[in-house]
Amino acid sequence: MLQRIQTVFMFLAVLAALVLPFTAMDVEIFGSTYIIPALAVLCVLLGMISIFSYKNRSRQILLNNISMLINVLLTGLLLYWVLILSGGMSFPEKGIELVFPLVALFCLLLANSNIRKDTLLVKSADRIR
C-alpha cells in the first residue's frame, strides 16, 4: 500500500538523494566529479524500487539497508571533501551538500522502523486468526 507512513519517509529520502547531485556539482573526489552524483542516483533508484515493492517487506528493509550504507558512504566522502580536500570547514561557502545524505539516512531509519512495526502487526493478526 502506497499510503503507509514508511512510504512517505522513503519518498523524502528519495527527494533528499535527488537534490544532492544538483548541490554537489563541484565536488571533486579522487579526481572525479561523477562519484557523488552516481551514488545519489543509485540511492534514488534503490528508494524507488523499495517504494514500489510494498508487498515484500523484507525486500524493502534490505533495499533500505543498502541505501543507508550508500548514504553513510556519501556522508563520509562529503566530510572528506569538506574537511581535508578543500582546506577546512567554512559552512556558508561550502554549501549544504552534507545535509542531504543525513536527511535521507534519518528518513530511511524511520521507514525501516515502521516497516518492522507493520511486519509485527501482520504477524499478530495472523496469530489471532
A tleap script that builds the chain and sets N, CA, C and O, in Angstrom:
source leaprc.protein.ff14SB
mol = sequence {
  NMET LEU GLN ARG ILE GLN THR VAL PHE MET
  PHE LEU ALA VAL LEU ALA ALA LEU VAL LEU
  PRO PHE THR ALA MET ASP VAL GLU ILE PHE
  GLY SER THR TYR ILE ILE PRO ALA LEU ALA
  VAL LEU CYS VAL LEU LEU GLY MET ILE SER
  ILE PHE SER TYR LYS ASN ARG SER ARG GLN
  ILE LEU LEU ASN ASN ILE SER MET LEU ILE
  ASN VAL LEU LEU THR GLY LEU LEU LEU TYR
  TRP VAL LEU ILE LEU SER GLY GLY MET SER
  PHE PRO GLU LYS GLY ILE GLU LEU VAL PHE
  PRO LEU VAL ALA LEU PHE CYS LEU LEU LEU
  ALA ASN SER ASN ILE ARG LYS ASP THR LEU
  LEU VAL LYS SER ALA ASP ARG ILE CARG
}
set mol.1.N position { 0.838 -1.177 0.000 }
set mol.1.CA position { 0.000 0.000 0.000 }
set mol.1.C position { 0.884 1.242 0.000 }
set mol.1.O position { 1.797 1.378 0.814 }
set mol.2.N position { 0.601 2.109 -0.898 }
set mol.2.CA position { 1.431 3.295 -1.048 }
set mol.2.C position { 1.096 4.400 -0.053 }
set mol.2.O position { 1.821 5.392 0.015 }
set mol.3.N position { 0.029 4.259 0.715 }
set mol.3.CA position { -0.352 5.334 1.621 }
set mol.3.C position { 0.195 5.133 3.036 }
set mol.3.O position { -0.226 5.837 3.954 }
set mol.4.N position { 1.103 4.209 3.232 }
set mol.4.CA position { 1.682 3.974 4.552 }
set mol.4.C position { 2.713 5.052 4.882 }
set mol.4.O position { 3.263 5.700 3.991 }
set mol.5.N position { 2.962 5.229 6.180 }
set mol.5.CA position { 3.876 6.288 6.617 }
set mol.5.C position { 5.309 5.990 6.186 }
set mol.5.O position { 6.077 6.913 5.913 }
set mol.6.N position { 5.679 4.704 6.122 }
set mol.6.CA position { 7.046 4.392 5.701 }
set mol.6.C position { 7.271 4.769 4.244 }
set mol.6.O position { 8.400 5.066 3.851 }
set mol.7.N position { 6.220 4.761 3.441 }
set mol.7.CA position { 6.344 5.196 2.052 }
set mol.7.C position { 6.646 6.690 1.994 }
set mol.7.O position { 7.417 7.139 1.146 }
set mol.8.N position { 6.044 7.449 2.889 }
set mol.8.CA position { 6.321 8.886 2.948 }
set mol.8.C position { 7.783 9.120 3.323 }
set mol.8.O position { 8.454 9.967 2.734 }
set mol.9.N position { 8.272 8.363 4.308 }
set mol.9.CA position { 9.674 8.512 4.710 }
set mol.9.C position { 10.622 8.099 3.586 }
set mol.9.O position { 11.644 8.750 3.367 }
set mol.10.N position { 10.293 7.033 2.882 }
set mol.10.CA position { 11.144 6.610 1.766 }
set mol.10.C position { 11.113 7.643 0.644 }
set mol.10.O position { 12.131 7.890 -0.001 }
set mol.11.N position { 9.946 8.248 0.409 }
set mol.11.CA position { 9.844 9.284 -0.616 }
set mol.11.C position { 10.673 10.512 -0.240 }
set mol.11.O position { 11.309 11.116 -1.102 }
set mol.12.N position { 10.669 10.883 1.040 }
set mol.12.CA position { 11.501 12.006 1.487 }
set mol.12.C position { 12.988 11.686 1.324 }
set mol.12.O position { 13.781 12.561 0.977 }
set mol.13.N position { 13.362 10.427 1.576 }
set mol.13.CA position { 14.756 10.019 1.369 }
set mol.13.C position { 15.124 10.083 -0.108 }
set mol.13.O position { 16.235 10.480 -0.459 }
set mol.14.N position { 14.187 9.691 -0.976 }
set mol.14.CA position { 14.429 9.772 -2.424 }
set mol.14.C position { 14.583 11.230 -2.846 }
set mol.14.O position { 15.451 11.552 -3.657 }
set mol.15.N position { 13.749 12.109 -2.305 }
set mol.15.CA position { 13.867 13.537 -2.636 }
set mol.15.C position { 15.207 14.113 -2.181 }
set mol.15.O position { 15.829 14.895 -2.898 }
set mol.16.N position { 15.646 13.720 -0.984 }
set mol.16.CA position { 16.939 14.212 -0.497 }
set mol.16.C position { 18.077 13.709 -1.379 }
set mol.16.O position { 19.021 14.447 -1.661 }
set mol.17.N position { 17.988 12.456 -1.814 }
set mol.17.CA position { 19.026 11.914 -2.699 }
set mol.17.C position { 18.932 12.526 -4.089 }
set mol.17.O position { 19.941 12.643 -4.783 }
set mol.18.N position { 17.745 12.914 -4.497 }
set mol.18.CA position { 17.556 13.514 -5.814 }
set mol.18.C position { 18.119 14.935 -5.877 }
set mol.18.O position { 18.584 15.367 -6.931 }
set mol.19.N position { 18.080 15.657 -4.770 }
set mol.19.CA position { 18.581 17.025 -4.727 }
set mol.19.C position { 20.112 17.051 -4.647 }
set mol.19.O position { 20.740 18.002 -5.111 }
set mol.20.N position { 20.708 16.018 -4.065 }
set mol.20.CA position { 22.154 16.010 -3.825 }
set mol.20.C position { 23.005 16.219 -5.073 }
set mol.20.O position { 23.948 17.007 -5.002 }
set mol.21.N position { 22.747 15.573 -6.212 }
set mol.21.CA position { 23.627 15.814 -7.371 }
set mol.21.C position { 23.614 17.259 -7.861 }
set mol.21.O position { 24.601 17.727 -8.428 }
set mol.22.N position { 22.518 17.962 -7.651 }
set mol.22.CA position { 22.436 19.345 -8.114 }
set mol.22.C position { 23.160 20.310 -7.184 }
set mol.22.O position { 23.582 21.385 -7.613 }
set mol.23.N position { 23.307 19.936 -5.912 }
set mol.23.CA position { 24.029 20.805 -4.982 }
set mol.23.C position { 25.512 20.468 -4.921 }
set mol.23.O position { 26.322 21.314 -4.541 }
set mol.24.N position { 25.875 19.259 -5.286 }
set mol.24.CA position { 27.275 18.816 -5.180 }
set mol.24.C position { 27.926 18.699 -6.548 }
set mol.24.O position { 28.682 17.758 -6.790 }
set mol.25.N position { 27.648 19.630 -7.444 }
set mol.25.CA position { 28.201 19.545 -8.800 }
set mol.25.C position { 29.698 19.816 -8.848 }
set mol.25.O position { 30.385 19.307 -9.734 }
set mol.26.N position { 30.216 20.605 -7.917 }
set mol.26.CA position { 31.633 20.955 -7.965 }
set mol.26.C position { 32.491 20.109 -7.031 }
set mol.26.O position { 33.673 20.397 -6.846 }
set mol.27.N position { 31.912 19.075 -6.445 }
set mol.27.CA position { 32.652 18.216 -5.529 }
set mol.27.C position { 33.528 17.269 -6.337 }
set mol.27.O position { 33.028 16.432 -7.089 }
set mol.28.N position { 34.834 17.410 -6.175 }
set mol.28.CA position { 35.766 16.543 -6.892 }
set mol.28.C position { 36.488 15.663 -5.878 }
set mol.28.O position { 37.279 16.144 -5.067 }
set mol.29.N position { 36.202 14.372 -5.941 }
set mol.29.CA position { 36.809 13.411 -5.031 }
set mol.29.C position { 37.531 12.370 -5.868 }
set mol.29.O position { 36.955 11.808 -6.800 }
set mol.30.N position { 38.789 12.112 -5.538 }
set mol.30.CA position { 39.628 11.145 -6.246 }
set mol.30.C position { 39.721 11.473 -7.731 }
set mol.30.O position { 39.792 10.571 -8.566 }
set mol.31.N position { 39.720 12.757 -8.058 }
set mol.31.CA position { 39.885 13.198 -9.437 }
set mol.31.C position { 38.650 13.081 -10.297 }
set mol.31.O position { 38.735 13.238 -11.515 }
set mol.32.N position { 37.499 12.808 -9.699 }
set mol.32.CA position { 36.281 12.648 -10.486 }
set mol.32.C position { 35.140 13.423 -9.840 }
set mol.32.O position { 35.006 13.457 -8.617 }
set mol.33.N position { 34.325 14.042 -10.681 }
set mol.33.CA position { 33.140 14.728 -10.171 }
set mol.33.C position { 31.892 13.866 -10.314 }
set mol.33.O position { 30.788 14.329 -10.026 }
set mol.34.N position { 32.049 12.625 -10.754 }
set mol.34.CA position { 30.898 11.761 -11.002 }
set mol.34.C position { 30.596 10.797 -9.860 }
set mol.34.O position { 29.578 10.107 -9.906 }
set mol.35.N position { 31.439 10.729 -8.846 }
set mol.35.CA position { 31.239 9.759 -7.772 }
set mol.35.C position { 29.992 10.092 -6.960 }
set mol.35.O position { 29.142 9.226 -6.754 }
set mol.36.N position { 29.873 11.322 -6.502 }
set mol.36.CA position { 28.736 11.724 -5.659 }
set mol.36.C position { 27.417 11.622 -6.428 }
set mol.36.O position { 26.471 11.034 -5.904 }
set mol.37.N position { 27.306 12.168 -7.646 }
set mol.37.CA position { 26.036 12.023 -8.373 }
set mol.37.C position { 25.682 10.569 -8.692 }
set mol.37.O position { 24.506 10.205 -8.676 }
set mol.38.N position { 26.678 9.739 -8.981 }
set mol.38.CA position { 26.389 8.335 -9.284 }
set mol.38.C position { 25.840 7.617 -8.058 }
set mol.38.O position { 24.886 6.847 -8.166 }
set mol.39.N position { 26.432 7.862 -6.896 }
set mol.39.CA position { 25.923 7.243 -5.671 }
set mol.39.C position { 24.541 7.784 -5.311 }
set mol.39.O position { 23.696 7.043 -4.810 }
set mol.40.N position { 24.310 9.064 -5.563 }
set mol.40.CA position { 22.994 9.646 -5.286 }
set mol.40.C position { 21.926 9.056 -6.205 }
set mol.40.O position { 20.811 8.778 -5.762 }
set mol.41.N position { 22.260 8.864 -7.478 }
set mol.41.CA position { 21.306 8.249 -8.414 }
set mol.41.C position { 21.027 6.808 -8.007 }
set mol.41.O position { 19.897 6.335 -8.131 }
set mol.42.N position { 22.050 6.110 -7.523 }
set mol.42.CA position { 21.848 4.745 -7.042 }
set mol.42.C position { 20.900 4.732 -5.845 }
set mol.42.O position { 20.057 3.842 -5.734 }
set mol.43.N position { 21.030 5.711 -4.950 }
set mol.43.CA position { 20.107 5.822 -3.813 }
set mol.43.C position { 18.681 6.104 -4.277 }
set mol.43.O position { 17.724 5.568 -3.719 }
set mol.44.N position { 18.542 6.940 -5.292 }
set mol.44.CA position { 17.209 7.242 -5.835 }
set mol.44.C position { 16.587 5.979 -6.427 }
set mol.44.O position { 15.418 5.686 -6.179 }
set mol.45.N position { 17.364 5.236 -7.206 }
set mol.45.CA position { 16.840 4.008 -7.816 }
set mol.45.C position { 16.460 2.977 -6.758 }
set mol.45.O position { 15.399 2.359 -6.846 }
set mol.46.N position { 17.322 2.791 -5.759 }
set mol.46.CA position { 17.002 1.847 -4.687 }
set mol.46.C position { 15.750 2.282 -3.927 }
set mol.46.O position { 14.920 1.450 -3.559 }
set mol.47.N position { 15.620 3.583 -3.696 }
set mol.47.CA position { 14.445 4.089 -2.995 }
set mol.47.C position { 13.164 3.883 -3.781 }
set mol.47.O position { 12.137 3.515 -3.211 }
set mol.48.N position { 13.213 4.118 -5.088 }
set mol.48.CA position { 12.014 3.923 -5.908 }
set mol.48.C position { 11.633 2.444 -5.986 }
set mol.48.O position { 10.452 2.101 -5.934 }
set mol.49.N position { 12.626 1.576 -6.109 }
set mol.49.CA position { 12.340 0.138 -6.116 }
set mol.49.C position { 11.742 -0.273 -4.778 }
set mol.49.O position { 10.808 -1.073 -4.727 }
set mol.50.N position { 12.283 0.274 -3.699 }
set mol.50.CA position { 11.783 -0.044 -2.366 }
set mol.50.C position { 10.353 0.453 -2.163 }
set mol.50.O position { 9.539 -0.233 -1.545 }
set mol.51.N position { 10.048 1.630 -2.675 }
set mol.51.CA position { 8.689 2.160 -2.539 }
set mol.51.C position { 7.682 1.261 -3.247 }
set mol.51.O position { 6.603 0.993 -2.717 }
set mol.52.N position { 8.032 0.799 -4.437 }
set mol.52.CA position { 7.076 0.014 -5.211 }
set mol.52.C position { 7.137 -1.485 -4.932 }
set mol.52.O position { 6.425 -2.258 -5.572 }
set mol.53.N position { 7.964 -1.903 -3.999 }
set mol.53.CA position { 7.931 -3.308 -3.582 }
set mol.53.C position { 7.283 -3.409 -2.198 }
set mol.53.O position { 7.801 -4.075 -1.301 }
set mol.54.N position { 6.154 -2.742 -2.047 }
set mol.54.CA position { 5.480 -2.667 -0.754 }
set mol.54.C position { 4.874 -3.990 -0.310 }
set mol.54.O position { 4.564 -4.148 0.871 }
set mol.55.N position { 4.697 -4.937 -1.211 }
set mol.55.CA position { 4.142 -6.232 -0.818 }
set mol.55.C position { 5.189 -7.129 -0.174 }
set mol.55.O position { 4.845 -8.081 0.526 }
set mol.56.N position { 6.447 -6.837 -0.403 }
set mol.56.CA position { 7.539 -7.640 0.133 }
set mol.56.C position { 8.326 -6.786 1.128 }
set mol.56.O position { 9.260 -6.076 0.757 }
set mol.57.N position { 7.925 -6.873 2.403 }
set mol.57.CA position { 8.520 -6.009 3.419 }
set mol.57.C position { 9.978 -6.351 3.705 }
set mol.57.O position { 10.770 -5.460 4.014 }
set mol.58.N position { 10.342 -7.619 3.606 }
set mol.58.CA position { 11.744 -7.976 3.852 }
set mol.58.C position { 12.648 -7.409 2.756 }
set mol.58.O position { 13.776 -7.004 3.035 }
set mol.59.N position { 12.163 -7.375 1.514 }
set mol.59.CA position { 12.935 -6.757 0.436 }
set mol.59.C position { 13.058 -5.255 0.666 }
set mol.59.O position { 14.110 -4.669 0.409 }
set mol.60.N position { 11.985 -4.629 1.151 }
set mol.60.CA position { 12.043 -3.197 1.449 }
set mol.60.C position { 13.112 -2.896 2.492 }
set mol.60.O position { 13.883 -1.947 2.347 }
set mol.61.N position { 13.152 -3.706 3.541 }
set mol.61.CA position { 14.150 -3.495 4.590 }
set mol.61.C position { 15.554 -3.692 4.033 }
set mol.61.O position { 16.458 -2.919 4.351 }
set mol.62.N position { 15.747 -4.719 3.202 }
set mol.62.CA position { 17.058 -4.966 2.607 }
set mol.62.C position { 17.490 -3.804 1.713 }
set mol.62.O position { 18.625 -3.336 1.803 }
set mol.63.N position { 16.586 -3.340 0.853 }
set mol.63.CA position { 16.919 -2.218 -0.031 }
set mol.63.C position { 17.196 -0.944 0.760 }
set mol.63.O position { 18.093 -0.175 0.414 }
set mol.64.N position { 16.429 -0.724 1.819 }
set mol.64.CA position { 16.667 0.457 2.652 }
set mol.64.C position { 18.006 0.360 3.377 }
set mol.64.O position { 18.699 1.365 3.538 }
set mol.65.N position { 18.374 -0.848 3.816 }
set mol.65.CA position { 19.675 -1.011 4.470 }
set mol.65.C position { 20.821 -0.744 3.499 }
set mol.65.O position { 21.815 -0.119 3.870 }
set mol.66.N position { 20.691 -1.212 2.266 }
set mol.66.CA position { 21.715 -0.935 1.253 }
set mol.66.C position { 21.784 0.565 0.980 }
set mol.66.O position { 22.871 1.130 0.856 }
set mol.67.N position { 20.632 1.199 0.887 }
set mol.67.CA position { 20.595 2.642 0.655 }
set mol.67.C position { 21.189 3.410 1.842 }
set mol.67.O position { 21.858 4.426 1.651 }
set mol.68.N position { 20.946 2.928 3.060 }
set mol.68.CA position { 21.546 3.576 4.225 }
set mol.68.C position { 23.065 3.444 4.193 }
set mol.68.O position { 23.776 4.388 4.540 }
set mol.69.N position { 23.564 2.293 3.782 }
set mol.69.CA position { 25.010 2.101 3.665 }
set mol.69.C position { 25.607 3.067 2.640 }
set mol.69.O position { 26.671 3.642 2.869 }
set mol.70.N position { 24.920 3.240 1.517 }
set mol.70.CA position { 25.389 4.180 0.493 }
set mol.70.C position { 25.337 5.613 1.021 }
set mol.70.O position { 26.224 6.412 0.721 }
set mol.71.N position { 24.313 5.944 1.800 }
set mol.71.CA position { 24.225 7.292 2.375 }
set mol.71.C position { 25.326 7.540 3.402 }
set mol.71.O position { 25.838 8.655 3.499 }
set mol.72.N position { 25.696 6.518 4.166 }
set mol.72.CA position { 26.828 6.663 5.087 }
set mol.72.C position { 28.112 6.889 4.294 }
set mol.72.O position { 28.945 7.710 4.679 }
set mol.73.N position { 28.274 6.162 3.183 }
set mol.73.CA position { 29.430 6.356 2.310 }
set mol.73.C position { 29.445 7.769 1.722 }
set mol.73.O position { 30.491 8.416 1.672 }
set mol.74.N position { 28.283 8.240 1.280 }
set mol.74.CA position { 28.181 9.608 0.761 }
set mol.74.C position { 28.548 10.638 1.826 }
set mol.74.O position { 29.259 11.603 1.544 }
set mol.75.N position { 28.066 10.432 3.035 }
set mol.75.CA position { 28.384 11.354 4.122 }
set mol.75.C position { 29.883 11.360 4.397 }
set mol.75.O position { 30.479 12.419 4.596 }
set mol.76.N position { 30.487 10.178 4.408 }
set mol.76.CA position { 31.930 10.099 4.620 }
set mol.76.C position { 32.718 10.776 3.518 }
set mol.76.O position { 33.684 11.488 3.792 }
set mol.77.N position { 32.315 10.560 2.268 }
set mol.77.CA position { 33.005 11.205 1.148 }
set mol.77.C position { 32.859 12.723 1.193 }
set mol.77.O position { 33.814 13.454 0.932 }
set mol.78.N position { 31.664 13.190 1.523 }
set mol.78.CA position { 31.461 14.639 1.604 }
set mol.78.C position { 32.216 15.252 2.783 }
set mol.78.O position { 32.731 16.366 2.678 }
set mol.79.N position { 32.285 14.530 3.906 }
set mol.79.CA position { 33.092 15.018 5.025 }
set mol.79.C position { 34.566 15.072 4.644 }
set mol.79.O position { 35.269 16.020 4.994 }
set mol.80.N position { 35.029 14.059 3.931 }
set mol.80.CA position { 36.411 14.037 3.442 }
set mol.80.C position { 36.671 15.237 2.545 }
set mol.80.O position { 37.715 15.881 2.644 }
set mol.81.N position { 35.721 15.533 1.670 }
set mol.81.CA position { 35.873 16.674 0.765 }
set mol.81.C position { 35.882 17.993 1.522 }
set mol.81.O position { 36.704 18.867 1.248 }
set mol.82.N position { 34.970 18.135 2.471 }
set mol.82.CA position { 34.840 19.402 3.196 }
set mol.82.C position { 36.025 19.641 4.118 }
set mol.82.O position { 36.569 20.744 4.148 }
set mol.83.N position { 36.431 18.627 4.868 }
set mol.83.CA position { 37.442 18.840 5.900 }
set mol.83.C position { 38.871 18.721 5.396 }
set mol.83.O position { 39.747 19.439 5.878 }
set mol.84.N position { 39.131 17.846 4.452 }
set mol.84.CA position { 40.512 17.578 4.072 }
set mol.84.C position { 40.868 18.191 2.727 }
set mol.84.O position { 41.870 18.898 2.613 }
set mol.85.N position { 40.067 17.932 1.720 }
set mol.85.CA position { 40.449 18.362 0.382 }
set mol.85.C position { 40.363 19.867 0.186 }
set mol.85.O position { 41.218 20.453 -0.478 }
set mol.86.N position { 39.353 20.494 0.748 }
set mol.86.CA position { 39.179 21.911 0.454 }
set mol.86.C position { 39.684 22.823 1.561 }
set mol.86.O position { 39.361 24.011 1.572 }
set mol.87.N position { 40.458 22.299 2.481 }
set mol.87.CA position { 41.151 23.151 3.435 }
set mol.87.C position { 40.355 23.611 4.629 }
set mol.87.O position { 40.604 24.711 5.122 }
set mol.88.N position { 39.428 22.848 5.114 }
set mol.88.CA position { 38.711 23.213 6.323 }
set mol.88.C position { 37.253 23.493 6.076 }
set mol.88.O position { 36.771 23.507 4.943 }
set mol.89.N position { 36.565 23.718 7.179 }
set mol.89.CA position { 35.116 23.870 7.117 }
set mol.89.C position { 34.734 25.327 7.270 }
set mol.89.O position { 34.996 25.939 8.306 }
set mol.90.N position { 34.131 25.871 6.265 }
set mol.90.CA position { 33.511 27.186 6.329 }
set mol.90.C position { 32.133 27.006 5.718 }
set mol.90.O position { 31.976 27.070 4.498 }
set mol.91.N position { 31.130 26.780 6.565 }
set mol.91.CA position { 29.837 26.277 6.117 }
set mol.91.C position { 29.158 27.126 5.044 }
set mol.91.O position { 28.673 26.555 4.067 }
set mol.92.N position { 29.091 28.445 5.164 }
set mol.92.CA position { 28.375 29.188 4.115 }
set mol.92.C position { 29.005 29.066 2.732 }
set mol.92.O position { 28.297 29.089 1.726 }
set mol.93.N position { 30.319 28.937 2.673 }
set mol.93.CA position { 30.921 28.851 1.341 }
set mol.93.C position { 30.911 27.429 0.792 }
set mol.93.O position { 31.029 27.247 -0.419 }
set mol.94.N position { 30.776 26.426 1.638 }
set mol.94.CA position { 30.773 25.041 1.175 }
set mol.94.C position { 29.395 24.594 0.703 }
set mol.94.O position { 29.302 23.732 -0.171 }
set mol.95.N position { 28.358 25.139 1.239 }
set mol.95.CA position { 27.022 24.734 0.840 }
set mol.95.C position { 26.426 23.729 1.806 }
set mol.95.O position { 26.936 23.516 2.905 }
set mol.96.N position { 25.347 23.123 1.376 }
set mol.96.CA position { 24.632 22.206 2.259 }
set mol.96.C position { 24.642 20.778 1.725 }
set mol.96.O position { 23.717 20.008 1.985 }
set mol.97.N position { 25.676 20.427 0.986 }
set mol.97.CA position { 25.740 19.090 0.410 }
set mol.97.C position { 25.708 17.995 1.468 }
set mol.97.O position { 25.158 16.918 1.239 }
set mol.98.N position { 26.291 18.271 2.611 }
set mol.98.CA position { 26.422 17.265 3.656 }
set mol.98.C position { 25.097 16.949 4.342 }
set mol.98.O position { 24.956 15.887 4.949 }
set mol.99.N position { 24.136 17.844 4.256 }
set mol.99.CA position { 22.869 17.668 4.958 }
set mol.99.C position { 21.987 16.617 4.282 }
set mol.99.O position { 21.293 15.868 4.969 }
set mol.100.N position { 22.002 16.551 2.970 }
set mol.100.CA position { 21.063 15.688 2.251 }
set mol.100.C position { 21.259 14.195 2.516 }
set mol.100.O position { 20.260 13.501 2.704 }
set mol.101.N position { 22.481 13.658 2.543 }
set mol.101.CA position { 22.604 12.238 2.888 }
set mol.101.C position { 22.190 11.946 4.327 }
set mol.101.O position { 21.688 10.861 4.623 }
set mol.102.N position { 22.399 12.913 5.224 }
set mol.102.CA position { 21.983 12.711 6.609 }
set mol.102.C position { 20.463 12.701 6.740 }
set mol.102.O position { 19.908 11.910 7.503 }
set mol.103.N position { 19.793 13.574 6.001 }
set mol.103.CA position { 18.323 13.583 5.995 }
set mol.103.C position { 17.798 12.269 5.425 }
set mol.103.O position { 16.864 11.681 5.970 }
set mol.104.N position { 18.396 11.811 4.333 }
set mol.104.CA position { 17.978 10.548 3.725 }
set mol.104.C position { 18.213 9.389 4.683 }
set mol.104.O position { 17.375 8.493 4.786 }
set mol.105.N position { 19.335 9.394 5.379 }
set mol.105.CA position { 19.643 8.334 6.335 }
set mol.105.C position { 18.625 8.308 7.465 }
set mol.105.O position { 18.154 7.239 7.853 }
set mol.106.N position { 18.286 9.474 7.993 }
set mol.106.CA position { 17.299 9.562 9.067 }
set mol.106.C position { 15.925 9.085 8.592 }
set mol.106.O position { 15.242 8.353 9.308 }
set mol.107.N position { 15.519 9.492 7.396 }
set mol.107.CA position { 14.223 9.067 6.854 }
set mol.107.C position { 14.190 7.557 6.626 }
set mol.107.O position { 13.167 6.917 6.873 }
set mol.108.N position { 15.287 6.991 6.163 }
set mol.108.CA position { 15.334 5.547 5.944 }
set mol.108.C position { 15.301 4.776 7.261 }
set mol.108.O position { 14.715 3.696 7.331 }
set mol.109.N position { 15.924 5.322 8.299 }
set mol.109.CA position { 15.830 4.687 9.617 }
set mol.109.C position { 14.386 4.676 10.112 }
set mol.109.O position { 13.910 3.667 10.633 }
set mol.110.N position { 13.697 5.793 9.949 }
set mol.110.CA position { 12.288 5.856 10.350 }
set mol.110.C position { 11.429 4.907 9.517 }
set mol.110.O position { 10.521 4.265 10.046 }
set mol.111.N position { 11.710 4.818 8.222 }
set mol.111.CA position { 10.954 3.913 7.353 }
set mol.111.C position { 11.165 2.466 7.772 }
set mol.111.O position { 10.209 1.693 7.827 }
set mol.112.N position { 12.408 2.089 8.070 }
set mol.112.CA position { 12.674 0.715 8.482 }
set mol.112.C position { 11.987 0.377 9.796 }
set mol.112.O position { 11.475 -0.731 9.957 }
set mol.113.N position { 11.966 1.312 10.734 }
set mol.113.CA position { 11.287 1.026 11.999 }
set mol.113.C position { 9.785 0.854 11.787 }
set mol.113.O position { 9.164 0.009 12.432 }
set mol.114.N position { 9.199 1.640 10.897 }
set mol.114.CA position { 7.769 1.488 10.620 }
set mol.114.C position { 7.470 0.220 9.823 }
set mol.114.O position { 6.408 -0.378 10.000 }
set mol.115.N position { 8.376 -0.196 8.957 }
set mol.115.CA position { 8.188 -1.456 8.231 }
set mol.115.C position { 8.225 -2.619 9.215 }
set mol.115.O position { 7.432 -3.554 9.103 }
set mol.116.N position { 9.140 -2.565 10.178 }
set mol.116.CA position { 9.208 -3.628 11.191 }
set mol.116.C position { 7.936 -3.654 12.036 }
set mol.116.O position { 7.440 -4.728 12.375 }
set mol.117.N position { 7.405 -2.479 12.379 }
set mol.117.CA position { 6.140 -2.425 13.119 }
set mol.117.C position { 5.013 -3.041 12.301 }
set mol.117.O position { 4.174 -3.760 12.843 }
set mol.118.N position { 4.987 -2.764 11.005 }
set mol.118.CA position { 3.992 -3.353 10.109 }
set mol.118.C position { 4.104 -4.869 10.090 }
set mol.118.O position { 3.095 -5.573 10.140 }
set mol.119.N position { 5.324 -5.366 10.019 }
set mol.119.CA position { 5.550 -6.809 9.995 }
set mol.119.C position { 5.043 -7.448 11.280 }
set mol.119.O position { 4.396 -8.495 11.238 }
set mol.120.N position { 5.332 -6.830 12.418 }
set mol.120.CA position { 4.839 -7.360 13.688 }
set mol.120.C position { 3.320 -7.308 13.766 }
set mol.120.O position { 2.700 -8.216 14.320 }
set mol.121.N position { 2.717 -6.271 13.226 }
set mol.121.CA position { 1.262 -6.158 13.216 }
set mol.121.C position { 0.631 -7.255 12.371 }
set mol.121.O position { -0.378 -7.838 12.769 }
set mol.122.N position { 1.209 -7.540 11.219 }
set mol.122.CA position { 0.688 -8.599 10.352 }
set mol.122.C position { 0.846 -9.956 11.021 }
set mol.122.O position { -0.055 -10.791 10.945 }
set mol.123.N position { 1.984 -10.188 11.679 }
set mol.123.CA position { 2.196 -11.464 12.368 }
set mol.123.C position { 1.211 -11.643 13.515 }
set mol.123.O position { 0.705 -12.744 13.728 }
set mol.124.N position { 0.934 -10.571 14.257 }
set mol.124.CA position { -0.021 -10.681 15.360 }
set mol.124.C position { -1.439 -10.893 14.840 }
set mol.124.O position { -2.228 -11.594 15.473 }
set mol.125.N position { -1.771 -10.299 13.700 }
set mol.125.CA position { -3.096 -10.517 13.111 }
set mol.125.C position { -3.227 -11.945 12.599 }
set mol.125.O position { -4.312 -12.524 12.668 }
set mol.126.N position { -2.151 -12.519 12.092 }
set mol.126.CA position { -2.186 -13.910 11.650 }
set mol.126.C position { -2.334 -14.854 12.833 }
set mol.126.O position { -2.971 -15.900 12.708 }
set mol.127.N position { -1.761 -14.510 13.970 }
set mol.127.CA position { -1.885 -15.341 15.160 }
set mol.127.C position { -3.316 -15.360 15.676 }
set mol.127.O position { -3.777 -16.376 16.197 }
set mol.128.N position { -4.017 -14.248 15.536 }
set mol.128.CA position { -5.390 -14.153 16.039 }
set mol.128.C position { -6.322 -15.043 15.234 }
set mol.128.O position { -7.261 -15.621 15.783 }
set mol.129.N position { -6.067 -15.157 13.932 }
set mol.129.CA position { -6.933 -15.983 13.080 }
set mol.129.C position { -6.814 -17.380 13.459 }
set mol.129.O position { -7.464 -18.239 12.862 }
savepdb mol mol.pdb
quit
